[in-house]
Amino acid sequence: MDIILQAAGWIGAAALLIAFYLNSSGKLTADNKMYQLTNLGAAVLLTINAIYINSLPFIIINVFWAGVALLSLVRLVRLVRLNR
């Protein structure tokens, strides 16, 4: 189980950094569904790892990060529905 929880942290960190790079280089914008899904998935994996290592600040920041990504996805879905 230890290796799975450690892997969750490493995969989450890699996904978050890749999304950040793609956004910063202009390859993905913040209004892109894939960008927000990547942020959400990364934050969930990092939260799991933070709970495992018992790091409250890390838990808080990643729950917040996931919340922002989730709200952004809801906004994107609503925009798509309005534009139909």
SULMO-V469085 format. One record per helix or strand of 3 or more residues. SS is the DSSP state (H for helix, E for strand). FROM is the first residue (numbers start at 0). LEN is the number of residues. If there is no record, write none. Layout:
# SULMO-V469085
ss = [SS & SS]
from = [FROM & FROM]
len = [LEN & LEN]
This chain:
# SULMO-V469085
ss = [H & H & H]
from = [1 & 32 & 55]
len = [23 & 21 & 27]
